[in-house]
Amino acid sequence: MTELLILAILLNGEFTIYKIKQKIENNFSVFLSASFGSIHPAIKKLEKNGFISAKRKMSGGGQKSSLYSITTEGKEHFKNLMTSEIIESPACSNQLINIKMMLLGLLDENLRKDTINLIKKYYEIHLLTAEELLETLKDSSVKEKEQNYFQITHLKNYTNNISFELNRIQGLNLRQ
């Protein structure tokens, strides 16, 4: 996720690692907290793979400074990350979906539709899984139903939330 955000930020210009961190905090802190400890290795990896480049210089105070920019390969990698399957753990996938939704405006119409459809597919699969689990819990004996009350209640809310997200995403598809 950090790599995706770094590439998205660099699509808008050249920035130092400090400015990249600031932009992540200002624009995405609701979904992801990024420290220098997570940003620095991600930048090194992106640079090693040729997705970003760095101009190194000495600052006015005599310290080394690097200005990072995205390469043509990095732009393609950004598109690939945006349109890749969401296969992370459920906790991380929600963060990733929110970040991808925030970045949709950086994609052309076709890639935007592809990304929206991937997110829709992810939610559809999770909705089916949650509904199956809910049915299993509802079919339990009276005693088990009492024990499963909180699970059943939570799963009902969870399936409602996923249905809401699917409807919202369908609205985005219609807007295209």
N, C-alpha and C positions, 0 to 999 in steps of 0.2 A: 504494500500500500504506500509506503514511503517513497519508493521509486516512482510510482505512478504520480504522486503529488509533485515530486521534484521535476519530473518531465513536464507536467502540466504548467507548472510555474515558469519553467524555462521556455515554454512556447511563447511567452510574453516578453522575453528579453533576457539579458545577461545579468546574473546576480551572484553575490558572494554567498557563502554558506550561511552567514549571519542573516542576510536578507531573505534567503530561502526559508530559514527557520521562522523568521518573523511573519512571512506570508502564510506559512502553514498555520501558525498560531492564530493569525488574524482571520483566516478564511475557513479553516477546517477543524479548529480545536473542539468543536462540538462532537466530531466523529473520531478524531485521532489526536493524540498527544505525541509530538515528535521532539525528542531531545537531540542535542548535538551527537550524543552517543548512538542514536539510530540514523541520523541524517548523514553523518560523516562516512560510515561504511557503505551506505547506499550510494552516495556520490562516488566513492572510490570504485565500486562495482560498475556503476553506469559508465564511468570514465574508462575503466579497463576494457569494457565491452564495446567502446566506441560510440555510445549513445549520447554522451556529452563530452565537451572539450573544456579545457581550462586555460586561461591566460594568467600566468603567474607574474607577479610584480612585487616590488617593495612599496609599502604604504608610506605616507609622509612621516609617520612615527618610526620608520625603520623596521616594521614587521612585514613578514611575507603575507601576501594577500592573493587570493585566486578568484577570478571572475569566471563563472561557469556559463556555458551556452549549450543549447541542444543541437545535435547534428542531424543530418537527413536521416541517418539510421535511427536516431533517437525518436524522431517524429513517427517513423514507422513502428518502432517498439511501443510508443505511447498508444497508437491505434490498436496494436495487437493486445496490449494489456487491457484496454477498454472493452474489446470485443471477445476477450477470453472467458471461458466458462468460469462460473463461480463455484469453486470446489472446496473452499476453505471451511473450517469448522463453523457451525451456525453463529457463534458469537462474532467471529471475525467477518463472516460473510455479510452480516448486517452492516458492519462498518464499511466494508468494501462497496456494497450496494449504494449506501448513502453517498460515498465519495464519488462513485461513478455517476450517480444521478446529478451531483453538483457539477460535474465536468462535461455533461452532455453537450453543452453549448460550444465546446472546442472541437466537436466532430462534424463532418459533413452529414447531410441528411441520411444517406444510406448507412453509414457506420452508426449514426445515432439510433436508427431503427434496429440495427443488429444488436446493439447494446441493450436497448429497451426490451427486445425479444428475449435475450439471454436472462435478464432480470425477471421477466415475466415467467419464463420456463422454470427458473429456480423457485419462485414463489408457488407456482402450480404444483411442483413436486412436493414441496414442504406442506402445502395445504392438504394434499392427499394423504401424506404420512400422518399428519396431525389428526385428520378426520378418522383415519383407520384406528389410531390409538384411542381416540375419543369413543368410538363405537365399542371397542374392546372393553374399555372401562365402564361404559354404560350397561353392557351386557353382564356385568358381574353380579354376584348375589347381593342381597339387601345389606348384609353386614359389610361386605367389601365396598359397596357404594358409599356407605358412611365413611369408611376409611379413605376412600378415593375422592371425597367431595372436593377437596382443594385442587387435586389434579384435574378433575372434570371441569371445574369452574375455570381454572387457568387455561385449559385447552380450548374451551368454548371462546374465551376472550382472544386467545392466540389465533384461532381459525378466523374469528371476526376481523382481527387486525390484518391478517394475510389477505382476506377477501377485500378489505378496504384498499390495501396496497395494489392488488391486482386491478381493481376498478380505476384507481388513480393512474396506473401505468397504461391501462387501456385508453384513458383519456389523453395521455401524452401521444400515444400512437395515432389517435384520431386527429390530433392537432397538426401532425406532420403534413 
